[in-house]
Structure formats: C-alpha cells, structure tokens
Amino acid sequence: MSVKKLFDLTGKIAVITGGSRGLGLQMAEALGEMGAKLAISARKADELEEARKHLEAQGIEVLTVTNDLGKPGAPKSLVDAVLERYGTIDVLVNNAGATWGAPAEDYPDEAWRKVMNLNVDALFYLSREVAKRVMIPKRSGKIIVISSVAGLSGGFSGMNTIAYYASKAADINLARALASEWGKYGINVNAICPGFFPTKMSQGLLSVIEKQVVAMAPLGRLGGDEDLKGTVLLLASDAGAYITGQYIAVDGGASAV
C-alpha cells in the first residue's frame, strides 16, 4: 500500500468531541481534509454553527451535535445522532474537557467532580458506547484520547489545577487499559498529550506564564494551528495500525527536558 493510501481517510466516519474550536477544530480540519466525514459535538450551538460553516467551506461533510457530555445519557444521545446520519463510526477523538483553578487545600468538591466527570467519566462512557455498539461488532476502530502533558508531571509552577492534572494522568492509563482489552477486537486506543497551545481554555494562564513556557520548550514556541494535525492523522489512519496503548507528547520538547 502506498504511503498516501495509508493516511487516506476517504469514506471514514470520525467523531470529534469539543470539535467546535481550538484543538478540536484543528483536528477536525485534518481528518476532514484527508477524506473523513465528520461529526463534531460541543455544548454551544452557535460555536458549532461557526465550525460547520468553516469546515464546509473546505469541502468537508460535517454533522454538528449540540451535546453536554457531562450530563447523564449524553454519550448515548451523541452516538445515536451519529449513527442515524452515518450508520457507523470509524474514529473517535475524545477531546472535550474542562479545568478549574484553585489551590489544592481549598479545591471545591464541585470543581473536582466537574473536571473528573467530563475529563474521565464521560470520556470512558463515550468510548464504551462507541466500542460496544460499533467498533467491537465490526472488529475495527480507532479511539484517540486527548490527554495533556499535565498528565505526565506533578505540576507547573503557577498552575493550581489539581483535578486537571489528575484527570489527564488518568486519561493516559485509561487509553492504555482500553488498548489492552480491546486490541483483540481490532481497536487501536492511543493518547495525545498536547503541551501549551493558545486556546480559549489556556489563554488566562498563558497571559501570566507564557514566557516561562516558551523558555522551557527546546523548540522555543507555543503550539500552533497545524501542530496536532499530523499526530491525530497518524493515529486515526492505517498509517498507525500497529500503534496502540501509547501516548505522544506534542509540546515542543518541553516534557523531555
């Protein structure tokens, strides 16, 4: 098979949660450009509509689903909507996430539960729903967990986000455990650990620590608009067929220092 064919996603159905902006939209662009038909979900209908127009202007077919994965039943309703439109799911990118800042000793119970509920619980529930209803029966599929370099360390000075750090570490091992269980069904499960990208979620923190972050990265910059595209494409396509249970840090080398 040619290398171009290995990366080709023509006819594949890809679901990206949190796909209306930021890293989710960047990954949606990559998968759509390589031929995948998309389903993107997010909580805000107006942002989804903007993303739909943006992607369709690039010739990408896209279904938008307004959905709050933190609520009971939301993973099932998302899968129902995708299957009603497309009939199957080949790639699931678990990108939706939340954070909350507070010192650990004062961290509110509700904040801990909110972050863990979306970043870990909902991610597992959706992966389970897709695997059980679609990928296990057809003996194939790609599941990608968007973790973070925050899951690889104990913390960064100035980041009082204990639940985020804990949840992203959990996501990495969740991906590894699912890869171990579901490999026999032909399902690849991997994690991507982005470093600092200038997104809506990170903008407040970066306004304070951007110079420190850039200084720590061997490549000397933040993540850009193209920097996740190659990694997500590798893990979503046949080019990554022999990769499972792994995590890839996309952080300009900061985690290697």
N, C-alpha and C positions, 0 to 999 in steps of 0.2 A: 504494500500500500504506500502511496506517495505521502510525503510529509504534509503536503497541503490537505490531502484527504483525511489524515489523522486528526487535523484540527477542525475539519469541516463539521458544522452542526446543522446542516440543512435538514429540515423536517423534524428536528428535535423540539421538544417542549420543555422550556425552562421556567421555573418559578423563582422569583427573587422577592423575599420579604424585605420591607423597608426599602423598596426599589424606586421610590419617587424622587429621591435627591441624594446628594453626596456619594458615598462609596457604592451604595446600592444601584444608583443610576449609572455610575461609571461601569459597573459590572454588567448591567443590563445592556448597555451600548455594545460592549464587547461580544456578548453572546448573541445578540441580535445581528450584529454585523457579520458574524460567521454563519448566519442562516437559521438560528433558532427562532421559534415563535415564543413570545414571552407572555408571562402572567406576572404582573407586579402588584404587590399589596402594600398598603400603608394606612395610617389612621385618618389622614386628612384628604378628603375628596378633591379639594382644589389643587393640592400639590400633585396628586395622581393625574389629574387632568392636564396639568402643565407637562408632566413627564410623558404622558401619552402623546401629546402633540409633538414634543421634542423627538421622540423615538419614531413616530410615524413619518415625520419629515425626513428621516433617514431611510425610509422604506422598510421599517421593521413592523411586523404584525404584533400587536400587544393587547392583552386583556388587562384591565385595571379592576382591582377588587378592594373596596374600602373595608378594612378589617382591623380590629384591635386584638392582636394575638394574645394579649394579656387577659382577655375575658374568656370565661368558660364557653366551650363549644366553638370558639373562633377557628382553631386549626381545622376542624371538620368542615365548617362552612366554607373556608378557603379552598380546601381540596374539592368539595362539591362543585364550586363555581368553575374551577379549572377543568375538572373532568366533564362538566356539562358542555363547555366550549370546545375542548380539545380531545377529550377521550382518554388521555394518558398524561404521564409526567415522566420525563427522562432525566431532568436535572433539577435539584432543589438547592437553592442558595439561601441558607439561614442567616440573613443579615440584620434583621430588626433587633434593636437593642436599646437599652436605657442606662443612664448613670445618675448618680446623686452624690453631691459633695457634702461631707461633714466629718469632723474628727471621729475616729473610731469610738472613743469613750462616750460620745454624745450622739452616735448614729441612731436615728429614729427607727423603731421597729418597722413602721410602714414603708420607710425608704428601702430598708433591707429587703422586705418582701416584694416590693415593686420591682426592684432590679433583678432579684433572683427569679421572680415569676416570669419575666419576659426573657431574660438572657439565658436561663437554663430550662425552666419548666416548659415554657411554650415552645422553645426550640426542640426539646425532646418530644413533646406531644405531636408537633407537626411532622417531625421526621418519622415518628412511629406511624402516624396516619398515612403518610405517603408510602412508606415501606410496606405496610400491611395490605393496603388497598391496591397498590400499583406495582411497586418495584419487586417485591417478593414473588407475586404471581407470575410476572413476566421474566423473572430471573435476570434483571439488569437494572442499572440506575447509578446516578452519581449524586451524592449528597455532600455539600460543602458547608462547613460551619465557619462563620466569620467570628473568630476569637479576637485576640489583640496581643500585642507584645506585653500588655499589662498582665496577661496570664502567665508570663514567663519570669516574672520578678516579684519581689515583695513590695515594690512601690517606688515611686519617683518623688523626690522632694517637692512638696507643694501640692501633691495630688491626694487629698483626703477623700478617697473614693473606695473604701474597703470592700463594699459589696461588688463594685465593678471588677476589682482585681480578683476577688474570689470567684465570681461568676465566669470570668474569662478563662481562669485556670480550669474550672470545672468543664467548660466547653471543650477544651483541648482533650481532656481524658474521656469525655463523653464521645467525641469523634473516634478516638482510638478504640473504645469499648464497642461501639456500634460496628466499626470496621471489622473487629474480631468476630462478632456474632453474625454479621450479615454478609461476610465475604463468600460464604457458601452459596449465597443466592445471586452472586454476580454483582453485588452492590459495592461500590467504592465510597468510602467515607473519609474525608480529609478536612483539615482546618487550615485557614489562612489567618495569620496574625499580623494585621497592619500596624505600623508604627503611627507616628503623628502625621495626619493629613488635615488640611484646613477645612473642616466640615462644620456644620451648624452645631453639632454636639461638642466639638473641641474648641470652638472659637473663643469662649470665655477663658479657658485655661491657657490657650496659646497666647492670648493677649498679655499674659503675665510671664510665661516661661519659654516663649518661642526661641529666644536667643540661646538659652541653655540647651534646648532640644537640638537645635541645628548644630551647636558646638559639639554635642555628643556623637552625632552621626558621622561616620567616616566619609560619607558622600556629601556631607555639609549642606543638606537642604531638607525641607519637609517633603512628604509625598505629594505627587502631582496628579493631574487629571487622567493620566494614562498609566499610572504605575501599578494598578491592580489588574489591568486588563489581561496581560499575558498569563499571570498566575491563575486567575479564575478560568481562563480558556483552557489551559493545560489540564486542570483538574476536572473540567466539565466534558472534555472531549476524549476520543480514543487515544490521543497522544499520552494521556495519563492512565491508561488502562492497567498498568502494573504498579500504580501508586495507590496505597490505601493505608489508613491508620497513621498518617503523617501530619505534621504541621509545618508550614512555611512562613517564616517571618519576612515581611515586606516593609522594611524600616530603615533603609539606607545604611544598614550595617550596625545600627546602634546596639542591638542585643548581642552582638559578637564582641563588643569591647569590654 
